[in-house]
Amino acid sequence: MTMSESNSVLIGRKPVMNYVLACITFFHGGAKEISVKARGRAISRAIDVVEVVRRRFLPDVKVARVGIGTDRLSPQDEGSGMTNVSTIEIVLER
C-alpha cells in the first residue's frame, strides 16, 4: 500500500498541539496511515507530537516505522560549503 503525500504532517516551529490536531484530523478523516516528517531542530518536536497523539488522544495508533537520514543543503552564504541536516520520518498507523 502506498501512502499519498497528502497524509504527511511536516513539523516546523509551531506549537506541538497544532501538529497533534493535524494528525488527529487525518485519522478522523479516514486515513489508515500518516507520516510525521521533520528535520534539524524540529526532530524533537516531531517525537513530542507522536507521543501526545499516541498517549493522550488515540491510544489505538501505533508507530509502524521510523526512518532517519540526512539532507544535504546548498550553502546559504557565499563561501560556505554544503550543510548536512538530520531528518526523521515517523509513520503512524491505526
C-alpha positions as CSV (number, residue, x, y, z in Angstrom):
1,M,0.0,0.0,0.0
2,T,1.5,3.3,-1.0
3,M,0.8,6.4,1.2
4,S,-0.1,9.6,-0.6
5,E,2.0,12.7,0.2
6,S,-1.2,14.4,1.4
7,N,-1.1,12.2,4.5
8,S,2.1,13.9,5.7
9,V,2.5,16.3,8.6
10,L,5.6,18.4,8.2
11,I,6.8,19.7,11.5
12,G,8.1,23.2,11.8
13,R,8.2,25.9,14.5
14,K,4.5,26.0,15.6
15,P,3.4,24.7,18.9
16,V,3.1,20.9,19.4
17,M,-0.7,20.9,19.7
18,N,-1.1,22.4,16.2
19,Y,0.6,19.3,14.7
20,V,-1.3,16.9,17.1
21,L,-4.6,18.4,15.8
22,A,-3.4,17.9,12.2
23,C,-2.6,14.2,12.9
24,I,-6.0,13.6,14.7
25,T,-7.8,15.3,11.8
26,F,-6.2,13.0,9.3
27,F,-7.1,9.9,11.3
28,H,-10.7,11.1,11.8
29,G,-10.9,11.8,8.1
30,G,-10.4,8.1,7.4
31,A,-6.6,7.9,6.9
32,K,-5.2,4.5,8.0
33,E,-1.6,5.7,7.9
34,I,0.1,9.1,8.3
35,S,3.7,10.3,8.1
36,V,5.2,12.8,10.5
37,K,8.3,14.4,9.0
38,A,10.9,16.8,10.5
39,R,14.5,17.8,10.1
40,G,17.0,19.6,12.2
41,R,15.9,21.0,15.5
42,A,12.2,20.1,14.8
43,I,13.0,16.4,15.2
44,S,12.4,16.6,19.0
45,R,9.1,18.4,18.4
46,A,8.1,15.6,15.9
47,I,8.7,13.0,18.6
48,D,6.6,15.0,21.1
49,V,3.8,15.2,18.6
50,V,3.8,11.4,18.1
51,E,3.9,10.7,21.8
52,V,1.0,13.1,22.5
53,V,-1.1,11.6,19.8
54,R,-0.5,8.0,21.0
55,R,-0.7,8.6,24.7
56,R,-3.3,11.3,25.2
57,F,-5.7,11.2,22.2
58,L,-5.6,8.0,20.1
59,P,-4.3,5.0,22.1
60,D,-5.0,2.6,19.2
61,V,-2.4,4.4,17.0
62,K,0.9,2.5,16.6
63,V,4.3,3.5,15.3
64,A,4.6,1.5,12.1
65,R,8.2,2.5,11.2
66,V,10.8,5.2,11.8
67,G,13.2,6.4,9.1
68,I,16.2,8.6,9.7
69,G,18.5,10.2,7.2
70,T,20.5,13.3,6.2
71,D,19.6,16.0,3.7
72,R,22.5,18.0,2.1
73,L,21.5,21.6,1.8
74,S,23.2,24.1,-0.6
75,P,25.1,26.9,1.1
76,Q,23.1,30.0,2.1
77,D,26.1,32.4,2.1
78,E,28.9,32.7,-0.4
79,G,32.0,30.8,0.6
80,S,30.3,28.2,2.9
81,G,30.1,24.6,1.9
82,M,27.2,22.1,1.8
83,T,25.4,21.7,5.1
84,N,24.1,18.3,6.4
85,V,20.8,18.3,8.2
86,S,19.3,15.3,10.0
87,T,15.8,14.1,9.1
88,I,13.3,11.8,10.6
89,E,10.0,10.3,9.3
90,I,7.7,8.5,11.7
91,V,4.8,6.6,10.2
92,L,1.8,6.1,12.3
93,E,-1.0,3.6,11.6
94,R,-4.3,2.9,13.0
